[in-house]
Amino acid sequence: MKTPVYLDHHATTPLDPRVLDVVTRVTRDHFGNPASAGHAFGWAAARLVETAREQVAGLIGAAPREIVFTSGATEADNLALLGAARAAAGGGRRTLVRTNLEHPAVSAPLDHLAAHEGWRVRVVTSGPDGLVAPEAVAAVVDADTLLVAVIGAQNEVGTVQPLAEIAAVCRRVGALLHVDAAQAAGRVDLDVARDGLDLVALSAHKLYGPKGVGALYVRRRDPRVTLAPLVFGGGQERGLRAGTLNVPAIVGFGEACRLAAAEREEENRRVRSLRDRLWEGLRSALPDVHLNGDPERRLPGNLNVSFGGVPRGRLVGALTTLALSTGAACSSADGEPSPVLAALGVPDDLAAASLRIGLGRFTTEAEVDFAAETIIAAVRRLRG
């Protein structure tokens, strides 16, 4: 077996070979600028972009005209939050709300708005299982709330939030709901119209597409959402995101979304079975093992596990044949216990001996069994 075995699919996913084929072909054969409306090279590129827009929209039940291409979910989150706040700066609402489980791509822009642009930011606290109760949102929002930000599926503990119910709470007070769906898209059944979502951030590289491309869904139906752009220039993407479009990456994103929509149910069943096999192997062989997050409402490939009696910060270093992490890739390098686990009330000693395991499309049963054996041996060794 080739090692290290990749078990970090929440950080990024490998490019699906079918996506790579499409990206390679478009890179080779279609170099035109889609904004070049005067000749066939531009027309061909524009057609490819619009087909991809339809594919991305199809994954979440949106209309193609509601999809704005960006460089990734971080930019999409920033456009949603900064764009909505600045577009509404002259209105009466001055409060923004987020959960305590948000990715920094959401919490950092909101912190900026609070520190520099006069907005109030309130925080909704999840339960110890990582789920955000609609009642908890209702207790925080009011007529002064412009927007609520909720991570659709948590990137560390994998909890999947009740978005439709939270959206109903937001509608009652006239607030927008923004969802960071970087982890959820392609794994969770999202339908923006059915669920009542106003803004949704997406990332290609979290669903076996290329890096450097993402999208923001912006509701254009009642109520229509208005955003102020962050990037100015040529007026691309209906004036919301200027700059020449990366056609090969966008086409790859579209193909990744098409595959995810077609294969989600079957893939989820397979990956969930592998995850349950790994969890059963760990907890049957080791005492004092704790699952972080809700055991049922979680991403099919997610395991976040803490091991009692293991010295702080030693576990990942003992697993050199496995590629996994202790928390979010954007913050795991500092060696500190995960703020998300702290928010769930996980004690520091357990948080410092936790693993975030992310299984994916190409994970095999043999790799899962190897991972279980490797983790069990390492934990026993570290416990002495």
N, C-alpha and C positions, 0 to 999 in steps of 0.2 A: 504493500500500500504506500502510495506517495504521501510523504509528510512534509510540512505540517498539514493536518486536516483542517480545512476552512470551516469554522463555526462562528463566523462574525457577520452574518447576513443583515444585521441591523445597522452595521457601519456602512457597508456597501455590498452589492451583489456582483457576481461575475457577469460579463456580457454574454447574453445568450448567443450561441453560434448563428442562429437564424437572424438575430438583430445585426450581428457583425456582417453577415452577408449583404444585408440591405445597406448598411452604412458604407461598406466598401464599394458597392456598385454606384451609389449616389455620389460618393467622393470622386470616383473615377469618371463618371459619365455626365454629371450634372453640376457644373461649377458656376452656373449662372446666378446672378443676384435676383432674388424674387421681386425686388423693387424696380427692376429694369423692365418697364412695361412696354418698351418699344420693339422688342425682338423675341425670337423663339427661345433663346437661352433663359431669359427672364421668365417667360411664360411657363416653361417646363419646371423651373424651380418653384414658381408660385403654386403650380398645381400640386407638386409634391408636398409643399408646406400645408396646403389646405386639406389634402388627404390625411396628413398626420394630425391636423387639428380635429378632424372628424373622429379619428381613432382615439385620441386623448379624451375628447368629449364623450365618446361612447362608453368609456370605462366608468364614468361617474354619472351618466344620465343627463349630461349638459347639452346645450346647443353649441355647435362649433364656434359661433360668433362670441360665445362667452369665455373662450379660452385665450389667454394671453401668454405667449411663450416668454420664458425668462432664462436666466443662467442656472437656475436650480431652485430648490424649495426655500433656501435662505433668502434669496432675492424676492421670491414670491411672498413670503411672510412679511418682509419689510415693505413691499409695495402695498400689501393689504392693510397693514397696521398704520404705517406712516401716511399712506395715501388716503385712507379713510379719515384719519384724524385731521389731516391738513385740509381736506375737502370740506370738512364740517367745522373748521376753526371758527367761523363767524356765527355758528348756531348756538343754541342754548345748552346742548349737552356737553359735559366736560369730564365725564368719567369713563374709564376703560376698565375692563375686568379680564382677568386671566386665572387659570388654575395654578396650583402649586407644583404641577408636573410638567410645565411647558419646557420645550427645547429652548436653548439660548437664542435661537433665531426668532423666537417670539418674545421672550422675556427681555432681551436686550433692547429692541426697539421701543418696547413699552417703557422701560426704565429711562430711555432717552427722552421720550415724550413727557414723562413726569418731571425729569430734571431740567429740561431746557425749553419746553413748549407749553408749560402751564396745565398739563392734564393731571387728573387724579387717577391712580391705578389701585384697584382693589383686587384682592386675591381670594379665590375660592379654594377651600381645603378639601382634599379628597378623603375618603375613608382609608383605613389601614390596608385595605385590599387594592388600593390604587384606583378605585372607581369614584367618579364625580357624580354625586347624586343631584338630579334636577332640583330637588328641594334646597340643596345647598346653594345652587346658583340663584334660585328664586329669593333666597334670603339676602343676597348681596346686590342684585340689580334693582334699578328703580327708573323713574322717568328721566333721570340725568345720565343714564348709561347709553353711550353711543354704540359700543361694541363689546362682545364677549369673545375671548379666544380660548379654544379648547383643543388640546392635542387629540386627534382621532384615535390613535393607538400609541401608547407610550413606548418610547424608543428603548427603554431599559427593562421595564417589567412587563411590557406587552399588553397591558390592560386596554380593552376596547371600550370606548365611552358610549353611553346611550345618547347619541347625537340628536335623533329625532325628538326625544323628550326634552333635551336641553334647548333645542331650537324653538320648541313650543313655548318654553319659559321666556326666551328672548323676544318672541313675537308679541307676547302679552304686554311688554313694556316698550315695544318699538325699537329694540336694540338689534344690531347686526350680529350674526354669528360667523366667526372665522375659524376654520378648522385646518390645522397643520396635518395633512394626510400623507406625509412622506412615507410613513410606515404602513398606513392602513390601505392605501391604494393598491389594488391588485390582490389583496388578501381579505379585505372586508367588503361586504356588499354595500357600496356607497351609491346613493342616488340623490343628487342634489335637489331635484324637484320634490321627490317623495319625502325626503328628510327635512326639507326647509332650510337648506344651507345657503348662505349668502356669499361667502368667500372660502376658497379651498386651495391650499398650496400643495403642489405635487413635485416629485423628484424622479427623474428617469433612472438614475443609478441605483435606486432602492428597489426597482422592479426589473432588473436584468437589462437595462438600457445603458446608454453612454453617460459618462459624467459631463458636467458643464451645461446641462439643459434641464429645464423644469417648466412648470406652468402655474398660472394662477387662474382659477375659475372665478369670474366676476358676474354675479347675477345681473341679467339684463331684462328680466321679467319682473312683474310687480312683486315686491318693490325693486326698482332699478337701483343698483349700487353705484355711487359716484366716487371716484378716486382721483386724487391729484398725482400726476406722474412723478417719479423720482429721477428719471433719465430723460433728457431733452435732446432733440436733434432732428432726425429725418421724419418723425411722425409715424414710424412703424407701429404695428400692433394697436391700431386705432388711437394712436397718440399716447398710449399708456406706457410704452417701453421702446424708446428709440434705439436704433442700431441695426446694422445688417444682420439678418437672421442666419444662424448656423444651420444650413439646410441639411447636411448629412446627419447631424446630431438630432435635429427635430424629427427627421424621418425615422431614425432609429428609435426615438422616444415613442413615436406613433406605433411602430411595429411592436415594441415592448408592451404597449397598452393593449394592442389587439390580441397578442398572445395571452396576456394576463386575463383579459375578459373571457377568452375562449376556454382557458384551462384552469381557472381559479378553483372551481369546486373539486375537481379531481386532484389537483395539486395540493389543496388544503387537506384533503383526506389523507393523502400519502404522508405529507410532512407532519401532520398532527400525530399520525401513528408512530412515526419515528421519534417525535418528541416524547410521547408517552412511554415508549420503549426505553428511552434514555433515562427519564425520570424514575421509572420503576426500577431500573437497574441501580441507580444511585441510592434511592431510599431503602431498597431491600438489602443493600450491602453495607450501608453506613448508618450509624446512629447520629442523632443531633444534626439532621439535614433539614433545611427550611426552604420552602418555596415562597418566593416574594411575589406579590401580586395575586389577583383573583385566579383561582384554579380553573375556572371555566371561561370567563369573558376575557380571553387573551389571544394574541396572535398565534396561529397554528404552529409556527416554528420557534416560539419563544420559551426559554427557560431562564429564570433568574433565581439562583440557588445560593444560599449561605450555608457555611459549614462551621459548626461550633467546634471550639478547641483547636483551631488552626491559627498560627501566629499571623499577626497583621501584615498584609502586603506581601505574603510569601507565596500565595497559591498560584497566581498566573506565571510567575517565574519558574515554578516547578513543572509547568506544562508546556515545555518547548516544542512538543510534537503536535500541539493543538493551537490553532489560531483563533483565540477568543479574547474576551475582555472582561473588565470588572464593571464597566459602565459605558456611558456615551463616548464615542470616539473623539468628540470635540473637547472632552474634559477629562478623559481617563489618564492623560499623561502626567497630571500633577500628583498622582499617588494618594490623593485624599479619598475617603469614603464617599460614595455617591450621594449628592444632595437629594436625589429622588428617594433613595432608600431611607435617608434621614427623615424625609417628609412623611414616609409611611410608618415611621416609628420603629424602624429596625435598629437595634442597639449597635453602637459603634463597632464592637468587636465582631459582630456578625456581618455588618456592612463591609468591613475591611477584609472579610474572608468570603466574598461573594463572587460568583461568576455570572456573566451574561452570556448565554449560549443562544446563538441564532442559527437554526437549520434552514436549508433552502432547497431550491429546485433540483440541484444536482447532488445533494447529500445522499449517501447510500446507507443501507443497513449495516454494512461492514464498518463504515466510518463511525456510525453511532455506537456500535459495540466496542470499537477501539477506543472511542472517547470515554465511554463508561469505565472501561478497564483502566485507562490512563488516569482519570480523575480519582477513582477509588484508590489506586495505588499511591498517588501523590498525597491524598488526604491522610491515609493511614501513616505514611512516612512522616508527614509534618506533625501529626499528632503524637508521634513517638510511641 
